């Protein structure tokens, strides 16, 4: 694998030591060799449970709630400062309401402006949950977040990390110690997936987190660098990494995982509430596909790995 690819996708250089646990020994004196097995994970809905929002939707919600608090705080400070500067001879005079001087009030900081912004953001989240926006989601997402404090990402990732159960964290550790190489490839925001895995103390088990990065300037979100904007981009990245379908397990939960699932010889769908069946979502049943395996929790992937290596 070229150094250029390693640099582009920021490979994790701080991988912990792999120790084969006794439970992974098939019979005395002989250990299974898992080193050729790769697992490609999606992030939102796969590693991170959606309860009920994904990572990007959670960041949107946090941004509008935090903006409301900041706007009210700024407005309160401005009003107090204006009252201190107000001439005593005419205490009711308010230059911001003087038509001759024009209005200096920012409409987005008014109660009505905050309400409109909040409703608009919730409408976007609803439409995204229903898969109605497709490629149009990211530009709207960025327009809402542009100018937001970068520290908001850190605060949201700490909250998201709490959604990853101790059982799931232990499973990733077991897979890593077996010698299995794992990637996270997502159409989401890398700042969120990387930060969440780091806060959950499982980042070290993944070779790389490949997604789309925010750009920042002066502590504010200014834009995004796209690496995996579409489902096809995810497949292209995995192929560029040198992964082969015959030894790669792909785990996903939604329409952006379809090209990877179709490519892999071991496609796995995770549905935390129920298994794939006749009542599967439309994105799965819209046309005949190869037989996918299904799991309802992360730990079930261990059984699939064992089945593959017993063939």
FIPANU-249758 format. One record per residue (C-alpha): residue number from 0; x, y, z. Coordinates in nm, 3 decimals, always signed. Example, Ala and Ser with C-alpha at 12.3 -4.5 7.8 and 13.67 -1.06 7.14 Angstrom:
<rs>
<r nuse="0" px="+1.230" py="-0.450" pz="+0.780"/>
<r nuse="1" px="+1.367" py="-0.106" pz="+0.714"/>
</rs>
This chain:
<rs>
<r nuse="0" px="+0.000" py="+0.000" pz="+0.000"/>
<r nuse="1" px="+0.146" py="+0.336" pz="-0.100"/>
<r nuse="2" px="+0.254" py="+0.601" pz="+0.151"/>
<r nuse="3" px="+0.027" py="+0.846" pz="-0.030"/>
<r nuse="4" px="-0.284" py="+0.644" pz="+0.059"/>
<r nuse="5" px="-0.167" py="+0.608" pz="+0.419"/>
<r nuse="6" px="-0.120" py="+0.984" pz="+0.449"/>
<r nuse="7" px="-0.447" py="+1.069" pz="+0.274"/>
<r nuse="8" px="-0.660" py="+0.857" pz="+0.504"/>
<r nuse="9" px="-0.469" py="+0.928" pz="+0.828"/>
<r nuse="10" px="-0.400" py="+0.569" pz="+0.931"/>
<r nuse="11" px="-0.397" py="+0.500" pz="+1.303"/>
<r nuse="12" px="-0.033" py="+0.453" pz="+1.406"/>
<r nuse="13" px="-0.106" py="+0.388" pz="+1.775"/>
<r nuse="14" px="-0.255" py="+0.040" pz="+1.747"/>
<r nuse="15" px="-0.230" py="-0.158" pz="+2.073"/>
<r nuse="16" px="-0.059" py="-0.496" pz="+2.102"/>
<r nuse="17" px="-0.262" py="-0.789" pz="+1.974"/>
<r nuse="18" px="-0.287" py="-1.073" pz="+2.228"/>
<r nuse="19" px="-0.481" py="-1.382" pz="+2.120"/>
<r nuse="20" px="-0.724" py="-1.469" pz="+2.402"/>
<r nuse="21" px="-0.757" py="-1.834" pz="+2.505"/>
<r nuse="22" px="-1.122" py="-1.836" pz="+2.398"/>
<r nuse="23" px="-1.006" py="-1.789" pz="+2.038"/>
<r nuse="24" px="-0.806" py="-2.113" pz="+2.031"/>
<r nuse="25" px="-0.994" py="-2.370" pz="+1.825"/>
<r nuse="26" px="-0.820" py="-2.670" pz="+1.982"/>
<r nuse="27" px="-0.510" py="-2.726" pz="+2.200"/>
<r nuse="28" px="-0.192" py="-2.611" pz="+2.032"/>
<r nuse="29" px="-0.369" py="-2.468" pz="+1.725"/>
<r nuse="30" px="-0.499" py="-2.115" pz="+1.678"/>
<r nuse="31" px="-0.724" py="-1.984" pz="+1.404"/>
<r nuse="32" px="-0.556" py="-1.740" pz="+1.169"/>
<r nuse="33" px="-0.779" py="-1.435" pz="+1.135"/>
<r nuse="34" px="-0.509" py="-1.207" pz="+0.996"/>
<r nuse="35" px="-0.640" py="-1.218" pz="+0.638"/>
<r nuse="36" px="-0.990" py="-1.109" pz="+0.742"/>
<r nuse="37" px="-1.096" py="-0.745" pz="+0.704"/>
<r nuse="38" px="-1.409" py="-0.578" pz="+0.833"/>
<r nuse="39" px="-1.546" py="-0.252" pz="+0.690"/>
<r nuse="40" px="-1.793" py="-0.080" pz="+0.921"/>
<r nuse="41" px="-2.039" py="+0.198" pz="+0.854"/>
<r nuse="42" px="-2.069" py="+0.442" pz="+1.145"/>
<r nuse="43" px="-2.417" py="+0.591" pz="+1.195"/>
<r nuse="44" px="-2.673" py="+0.319" pz="+1.262"/>
<r nuse="45" px="-2.403" py="+0.051" pz="+1.264"/>
<r nuse="46" px="-2.141" py="+0.132" pz="+1.527"/>
<r nuse="47" px="-2.343" py="+0.423" pz="+1.665"/>
<r nuse="48" px="-2.707" py="+0.339" pz="+1.747"/>
<r nuse="49" px="-2.956" py="+0.589" pz="+1.607"/>
<r nuse="50" px="-3.173" py="+0.673" pz="+1.909"/>
<r nuse="51" px="-3.343" py="+0.850" pz="+1.736"/>
<r nuse="52" px="-3.088" py="+1.074" pz="+1.562"/>
<r nuse="53" px="-2.757" py="+1.006" pz="+1.388"/>
<r nuse="54" px="-2.436" py="+1.196" pz="+1.466"/>
<r nuse="55" px="-2.491" py="+1.478" pz="+1.216"/>
<r nuse="56" px="-2.849" py="+1.528" pz="+1.325"/>
<r nuse="57" px="-2.736" py="+1.543" pz="+1.688"/>
<r nuse="58" px="-2.484" py="+1.812" pz="+1.597"/>
<r nuse="59" px="-2.756" py="+2.013" pz="+1.422"/>
<r nuse="60" px="-2.982" py="+1.989" pz="+1.728"/>
<r nuse="61" px="-2.698" py="+2.089" pz="+1.959"/>
<r nuse="62" px="-2.606" py="+2.386" pz="+1.740"/>
<r nuse="63" px="-2.956" py="+2.539" pz="+1.742"/>
<r nuse="64" px="-3.006" py="+2.480" pz="+2.115"/>
<r nuse="65" px="-2.667" py="+2.626" pz="+2.196"/>
<r nuse="66" px="-2.727" py="+2.919" pz="+1.958"/>
<r nuse="67" px="-3.054" py="+2.998" pz="+2.135"/>
<r nuse="68" px="-2.876" py="+3.013" pz="+2.470"/>
<r nuse="69" px="-2.590" py="+3.224" pz="+2.334"/>
<r nuse="70" px="-2.826" py="+3.464" pz="+2.154"/>
<r nuse="71" px="-3.034" py="+3.518" pz="+2.467"/>
<r nuse="72" px="-2.719" py="+3.571" pz="+2.672"/>
<r nuse="73" px="-2.575" py="+3.821" pz="+2.421"/>
<r nuse="74" px="-2.907" py="+4.005" pz="+2.396"/>
<r nuse="75" px="-2.924" py="+4.027" pz="+2.776"/>
<r nuse="76" px="-2.571" py="+4.169" pz="+2.798"/>
<r nuse="77" px="-2.638" py="+4.419" pz="+2.517"/>
<r nuse="78" px="-2.955" py="+4.540" pz="+2.685"/>
<r nuse="79" px="-2.779" py="+4.583" pz="+3.020"/>
<r nuse="80" px="-2.495" py="+4.772" pz="+2.852"/>
<r nuse="81" px="-2.739" py="+4.994" pz="+2.663"/>
<r nuse="82" px="-2.928" py="+5.075" pz="+2.983"/>
<r nuse="83" px="-2.603" py="+5.187" pz="+3.148"/>
<r nuse="84" px="-2.531" py="+5.416" pz="+2.851"/>
<r nuse="85" px="-2.885" py="+5.552" pz="+2.827"/>
<r nuse="86" px="-2.914" py="+5.930" pz="+2.892"/>
<r nuse="87" px="-3.092" py="+6.010" pz="+3.219"/>
<r nuse="88" px="-3.293" py="+6.295" pz="+3.062"/>
<r nuse="89" px="-3.490" py="+6.053" pz="+2.843"/>
<r nuse="90" px="-3.478" py="+5.702" pz="+2.994"/>
<r nuse="91" px="-3.741" py="+5.559" pz="+2.755"/>
<r nuse="92" px="-3.554" py="+5.648" pz="+2.437"/>
<r nuse="93" px="-3.431" py="+5.341" pz="+2.248"/>
<r nuse="94" px="-3.216" py="+5.417" pz="+1.940"/>
<r nuse="95" px="-3.278" py="+5.068" pz="+1.805"/>
<r nuse="96" px="-3.645" py="+5.159" pz="+1.769"/>
<r nuse="97" px="-3.582" py="+5.505" pz="+1.621"/>
<r nuse="98" px="-3.691" py="+5.496" pz="+1.252"/>
<r nuse="99" px="-3.462" py="+5.788" pz="+1.173"/>
<r nuse="100" px="-3.155" py="+5.594" pz="+1.282"/>
<r nuse="101" px="-3.266" py="+5.260" pz="+1.134"/>
<r nuse="102" px="-3.283" py="+4.922" pz="+1.303"/>
<r nuse="103" px="-2.966" py="+4.748" pz="+1.421"/>
<r nuse="104" px="-3.138" py="+4.436" pz="+1.553"/>
<r nuse="105" px="-3.031" py="+4.107" pz="+1.397"/>
<r nuse="106" px="-3.352" py="+3.927" pz="+1.291"/>
<r nuse="107" px="-3.196" py="+3.584" pz="+1.353"/>
<r nuse="108" px="-3.147" py="+3.676" pz="+1.720"/>
<r nuse="109" px="-3.507" py="+3.778" pz="+1.773"/>
<r nuse="110" px="-3.746" py="+3.526" pz="+1.931"/>
<r nuse="111" px="-3.919" py="+3.480" pz="+1.595"/>
<r nuse="112" px="-3.587" py="+3.437" pz="+1.413"/>
<r nuse="113" px="-3.473" py="+3.173" pz="+1.660"/>
<r nuse="114" px="-3.806" py="+2.993" pz="+1.625"/>
<r nuse="115" px="-3.785" py="+2.989" pz="+1.244"/>
<r nuse="116" px="-3.428" py="+2.858" pz="+1.253"/>
<r nuse="117" px="-3.520" py="+2.589" pz="+1.503"/>
<r nuse="118" px="-3.822" py="+2.476" pz="+1.297"/>
<r nuse="119" px="-3.620" py="+2.477" pz="+0.976"/>
<r nuse="120" px="-3.346" py="+2.262" pz="+1.131"/>
<r nuse="121" px="-3.597" py="+2.014" pz="+1.271"/>
<r nuse="122" px="-3.763" py="+1.993" pz="+0.928"/>
<r nuse="123" px="-3.426" py="+1.912" pz="+0.773"/>
<r nuse="124" px="-3.366" py="+1.639" pz="+1.032"/>
<r nuse="125" px="-3.711" py="+1.490" pz="+0.968"/>
<r nuse="126" px="-3.653" py="+1.487" pz="+0.591"/>
<r nuse="127" px="-3.309" py="+1.331" pz="+0.635"/>
<r nuse="128" px="-3.453" py="+1.057" pz="+0.857"/>
<r nuse="129" px="-3.697" py="+0.974" pz="+0.579"/>
<r nuse="130" px="-3.416" py="+0.971" pz="+0.317"/>
<r nuse="131" px="-3.591" py="+1.250" pz="+0.128"/>
<r nuse="132" px="-3.294" py="+1.482" pz="+0.078"/>
<r nuse="133" px="-3.027" py="+1.251" pz="-0.063"/>
<r nuse="134" px="-2.726" py="+1.452" pz="-0.187"/>
<r nuse="135" px="-2.899" py="+1.780" pz="-0.096"/>
<r nuse="136" px="-2.860" py="+1.717" pz="+0.278"/>
<r nuse="137" px="-2.490" py="+1.803" pz="+0.306"/>
<r nuse="138" px="-2.512" py="+2.159" pz="+0.160"/>
<r nuse="139" px="-2.804" py="+2.240" pz="+0.391"/>
<r nuse="140" px="-2.624" py="+2.078" pz="+0.686"/>
<r nuse="141" px="-2.318" py="+2.293" pz="+0.621"/>
<r nuse="142" px="-2.521" py="+2.612" pz="+0.574"/>
<r nuse="143" px="-2.676" py="+2.564" pz="+0.919"/>
<r nuse="144" px="-2.345" py="+2.480" pz="+1.090"/>
<r nuse="145" px="-2.118" py="+2.730" pz="+0.917"/>
<r nuse="146" px="-1.983" py="+2.969" pz="+1.179"/>
<r nuse="147" px="-2.070" py="+2.738" pz="+1.470"/>
<r nuse="148" px="-1.799" py="+2.692" pz="+1.738"/>
<r nuse="149" px="-1.567" py="+2.401" pz="+1.667"/>
<r nuse="150" px="-1.589" py="+2.299" pz="+2.032"/>
<r nuse="151" px="-1.952" py="+2.198" pz="+1.970"/>
<r nuse="152" px="-1.822" py="+1.891" pz="+1.785"/>
<r nuse="153" px="-1.621" py="+1.780" pz="+2.088"/>
<r nuse="154" px="-1.917" py="+1.822" pz="+2.320"/>
<r nuse="155" px="-2.148" py="+1.625" pz="+2.091"/>
<r nuse="156" px="-1.899" py="+1.339" pz="+2.045"/>
<r nuse="157" px="-1.875" py="+1.296" pz="+2.423"/>
<r nuse="158" px="-2.251" py="+1.258" pz="+2.440"/>
<r nuse="159" px="-2.257" py="+1.018" pz="+2.145"/>
<r nuse="160" px="-1.986" py="+0.798" pz="+2.297"/>
<r nuse="161" px="-2.222" py="+0.713" pz="+2.583"/>
<r nuse="162" px="-2.454" py="+0.540" pz="+2.333"/>
<r nuse="163" px="-2.190" py="+0.277" pz="+2.250"/>
<r nuse="164" px="-2.245" py="-0.003" pz="+2.500"/>
<r nuse="165" px="-1.971" py="-0.176" pz="+2.699"/>
<r nuse="166" px="-2.061" py="-0.501" pz="+2.517"/>
<r nuse="167" px="-1.998" py="-0.337" pz="+2.179"/>
<r nuse="168" px="-1.669" py="-0.190" pz="+2.300"/>
<r nuse="169" px="-1.553" py="-0.532" pz="+2.420"/>
<r nuse="170" px="-1.649" py="-0.687" pz="+2.085"/>
<r nuse="171" px="-1.431" py="-0.445" pz="+1.890"/>
<r nuse="172" px="-1.144" py="-0.526" pz="+2.125"/>
<r nuse="173" px="-1.192" py="-0.901" pz="+2.071"/>
<r nuse="174" px="-1.197" py="-0.860" pz="+1.694"/>
<r nuse="175" px="-0.880" py="-0.653" pz="+1.704"/>
<r nuse="176" px="-0.697" py="-0.900" pz="+1.928"/>
<r nuse="177" px="-0.782" py="-1.179" pz="+1.685"/>
<r nuse="178" px="-0.577" py="-0.992" pz="+1.427"/>
<r nuse="179" px="-0.868" py="-0.864" pz="+1.219"/>
<r nuse="180" px="-0.806" py="-0.534" pz="+1.041"/>
<r nuse="181" px="-1.100" py="-0.294" pz="+1.067"/>
<r nuse="182" px="-1.195" py="+0.027" pz="+0.888"/>
<r nuse="183" px="-1.477" py="+0.273" pz="+0.937"/>
<r nuse="184" px="-1.595" py="+0.412" pz="+0.603"/>
<r nuse="185" px="-1.883" py="+0.658" pz="+0.624"/>
<r nuse="186" px="-2.060" py="+0.925" pz="+0.421"/>
<r nuse="187" px="-2.093" py="+1.123" pz="+0.744"/>
<r nuse="188" px="-1.865" py="+1.370" pz="+0.921"/>
<r nuse="189" px="-1.526" py="+1.233" pz="+1.022"/>
<r nuse="190" px="-1.488" py="+1.482" pz="+1.308"/>
<r nuse="191" px="-1.793" py="+1.320" pz="+1.469"/>
<r nuse="192" px="-1.710" py="+0.953" pz="+1.404"/>
<r nuse="193" px="-1.343" py="+0.991" pz="+1.496"/>
<r nuse="194" px="-1.423" py="+1.194" pz="+1.809"/>
<r nuse="195" px="-1.696" py="+0.954" pz="+1.922"/>
<r nuse="196" px="-1.474" py="+0.647" pz="+1.888"/>
<r nuse="197" px="-1.195" py="+0.827" pz="+2.070"/>
<r nuse="198" px="-1.426" py="+0.932" pz="+2.354"/>
<r nuse="199" px="-1.552" py="+0.571" pz="+2.377"/>
<r nuse="200" px="-1.189" py="+0.452" pz="+2.399"/>
<r nuse="201" px="-1.213" py="+0.222" pz="+2.097"/>
<r nuse="202" px="-1.049" py="+0.435" pz="+1.829"/>
<r nuse="203" px="-0.728" py="+0.234" pz="+1.869"/>
<r nuse="204" px="-0.895" py="-0.078" pz="+1.728"/>
<r nuse="205" px="-0.950" py="+0.073" pz="+1.381"/>
<r nuse="206" px="-0.686" py="+0.119" pz="+1.115"/>
<r nuse="207" px="-0.851" py="+0.433" pz="+0.977"/>
<r nuse="208" px="-1.168" py="+0.640" pz="+0.993"/>
<r nuse="209" px="-1.257" py="+0.754" pz="+0.643"/>
<r nuse="210" px="-1.531" py="+1.015" pz="+0.602"/>
<r nuse="211" px="-1.574" py="+1.387" pz="+0.531"/>
<r nuse="212" px="-1.378" py="+1.642" pz="+0.735"/>
<r nuse="213" px="-1.490" py="+1.982" pz="+0.857"/>
<r nuse="214" px="-1.260" py="+2.275" pz="+0.787"/>
<r nuse="215" px="-1.205" py="+2.516" pz="+1.075"/>
<r nuse="216" px="-1.081" py="+2.872" pz="+1.112"/>
<r nuse="217" px="-1.048" py="+3.076" pz="+1.430"/>
<r nuse="218" px="-1.236" py="+2.812" pz="+1.628"/>
<r nuse="219" px="-1.533" py="+2.807" pz="+1.389"/>
<r nuse="220" px="-1.664" py="+2.557" pz="+1.132"/>
<r nuse="221" px="-1.607" py="+2.702" pz="+0.785"/>
<r nuse="222" px="-1.676" py="+2.418" pz="+0.540"/>
<r nuse="223" px="-1.603" py="+2.056" pz="+0.455"/>
<r nuse="224" px="-1.351" py="+1.847" pz="+0.262"/>
<r nuse="225" px="-1.538" py="+1.562" pz="+0.090"/>
<r nuse="226" px="-1.381" py="+1.217" pz="+0.059"/>
<r nuse="227" px="-1.686" py="+0.989" pz="+0.071"/>
<r nuse="228" px="-1.974" py="+1.201" pz="-0.049"/>
<r nuse="229" px="-2.165" py="+0.913" pz="-0.211"/>
<r nuse="230" px="-2.212" py="+0.539" pz="-0.163"/>
<r nuse="231" px="-1.995" py="+0.477" pz="-0.469"/>
<r nuse="232" px="-1.714" py="+0.681" pz="-0.311"/>
<r nuse="233" px="-1.713" py="+0.442" pz="-0.014"/>
<r nuse="234" px="-1.661" py="+0.143" pz="-0.242"/>
<r nuse="235" px="-1.388" py="+0.325" pz="-0.436"/>
<r nuse="236" px="-1.199" py="+0.399" pz="-0.113"/>
<r nuse="237" px="-1.212" py="+0.036" pz="+0.001"/>
<r nuse="238" px="-1.084" py="-0.084" pz="-0.336"/>
<r nuse="239" px="-0.807" py="+0.176" pz="-0.327"/>
<r nuse="240" px="-0.703" py="+0.038" pz="+0.012"/>
<r nuse="241" px="-0.640" py="-0.296" pz="-0.158"/>
<r nuse="242" px="-0.924" py="-0.484" pz="+0.009"/>
<r nuse="243" px="-1.067" py="-0.786" pz="-0.176"/>
<r nuse="244" px="-1.431" py="-0.902" pz="-0.167"/>
<r nuse="245" px="-1.340" py="-1.263" pz="-0.085"/>
<r nuse="246" px="-1.191" py="-1.176" pz="+0.254"/>
<r nuse="247" px="-1.380" py="-0.860" pz="+0.350"/>
<r nuse="248" px="-1.687" py="-0.850" pz="+0.572"/>
<r nuse="249" px="-1.898" py="-0.537" pz="+0.522"/>
<r nuse="250" px="-2.136" py="-0.429" pz="+0.797"/>
<r nuse="251" px="-2.394" py="-0.159" pz="+0.721"/>
<r nuse="252" px="-2.748" py="-0.046" pz="+0.785"/>
<r nuse="253" px="-2.868" py="+0.181" pz="+0.506"/>
<r nuse="254" px="-2.877" py="+0.276" pz="+0.137"/>
<r nuse="255" px="-2.529" py="+0.431" pz="+0.134"/>
<r nuse="256" px="-2.390" py="+0.085" pz="+0.219"/>
<r nuse="257" px="-2.546" py="-0.097" pz="-0.079"/>
<r nuse="258" px="-2.249" py="-0.079" pz="-0.324"/>
<r nuse="259" px="-2.013" py="-0.212" pz="-0.055"/>
<r nuse="260" px="-2.257" py="-0.482" pz="+0.052"/>
<r nuse="261" px="-2.306" py="-0.593" pz="-0.308"/>
<r nuse="262" px="-1.930" py="-0.600" pz="-0.363"/>
<r nuse="263" px="-1.842" py="-0.808" pz="-0.056"/>
<r nuse="264" px="-1.879" py="-1.185" pz="-0.040"/>
<r nuse="265" px="-1.979" py="-1.145" pz="+0.325"/>
<r nuse="266" px="-2.239" py="-0.865" pz="+0.343"/>
<r nuse="267" px="-2.396" py="-0.813" pz="+0.686"/>
<r nuse="268" px="-2.691" py="-0.591" pz="+0.772"/>
<r nuse="269" px="-2.733" py="-0.471" pz="+1.129"/>
<r nuse="270" px="-3.081" py="-0.388" pz="+1.256"/>
<r nuse="271" px="-3.081" py="-0.335" pz="+1.627"/>
<r nuse="272" px="-3.457" py="-0.367" pz="+1.667"/>
<r nuse="273" px="-3.533" py="-0.663" pz="+1.442"/>
<r nuse="274" px="-3.371" py="-0.891" pz="+1.188"/>
<r nuse="275" px="-3.399" py="-0.854" pz="+0.813"/>
<r nuse="276" px="-3.717" py="-1.022" pz="+0.690"/>
<r nuse="277" px="-4.012" py="-0.961" pz="+0.458"/>
<r nuse="278" px="-4.085" py="-0.632" pz="+0.634"/>
<r nuse="279" px="-3.738" py="-0.497" pz="+0.558"/>
<r nuse="280" px="-3.701" py="-0.130" pz="+0.461"/>
<r nuse="281" px="-3.761" py="-0.033" pz="+0.098"/>
<r nuse="282" px="-3.393" py="+0.035" pz="+0.028"/>
<r nuse="283" px="-3.322" py="-0.335" pz="+0.094"/>
<r nuse="284" px="-3.615" py="-0.500" pz="-0.083"/>
<r nuse="285" px="-3.650" py="-0.276" pz="-0.386"/>
<r nuse="286" px="-3.483" py="-0.535" pz="-0.612"/>
<r nuse="287" px="-3.348" py="-0.890" pz="-0.580"/>
<r nuse="288" px="-3.007" py="-0.908" pz="-0.412"/>
<r nuse="289" px="-2.765" py="-1.171" pz="-0.294"/>
<r nuse="290" px="-2.846" py="-1.321" pz="+0.043"/>
<r nuse="291" px="-2.731" py="-1.089" pz="+0.320"/>
<r nuse="292" px="-2.658" py="-1.203" pz="+0.672"/>
<r nuse="293" px="-2.833" py="-1.006" pz="+0.944"/>
<r nuse="294" px="-2.746" py="-0.927" pz="+1.303"/>
<r nuse="295" px="-2.932" py="-0.741" pz="+1.574"/>
<r nuse="296" px="-2.625" py="-0.643" pz="+1.779"/>
<r nuse="297" px="-2.253" py="-0.593" pz="+1.722"/>
<r nuse="298" px="-2.140" py="-0.897" pz="+1.925"/>
<r nuse="299" px="-2.309" py="-1.134" pz="+1.675"/>
<r nuse="300" px="-2.036" py="-1.053" pz="+1.423"/>
<r nuse="301" px="-1.806" py="-1.282" pz="+1.623"/>
<r nuse="302" px="-2.019" py="-1.582" pz="+1.524"/>
<r nuse="303" px="-2.005" py="-1.485" pz="+1.157"/>
<r nuse="304" px="-1.626" py="-1.451" pz="+1.170"/>
<r nuse="305" px="-1.598" py="-1.797" pz="+1.326"/>
<r nuse="306" px="-1.827" py="-1.949" pz="+1.062"/>
<r nuse="307" px="-1.615" py="-1.802" pz="+0.783"/>
<r nuse="308" px="-1.296" py="-1.948" pz="+0.928"/>
<r nuse="309" px="-1.449" py="-2.292" pz="+0.982"/>
<r nuse="310" px="-1.521" py="-2.336" pz="+0.612"/>
</rs>
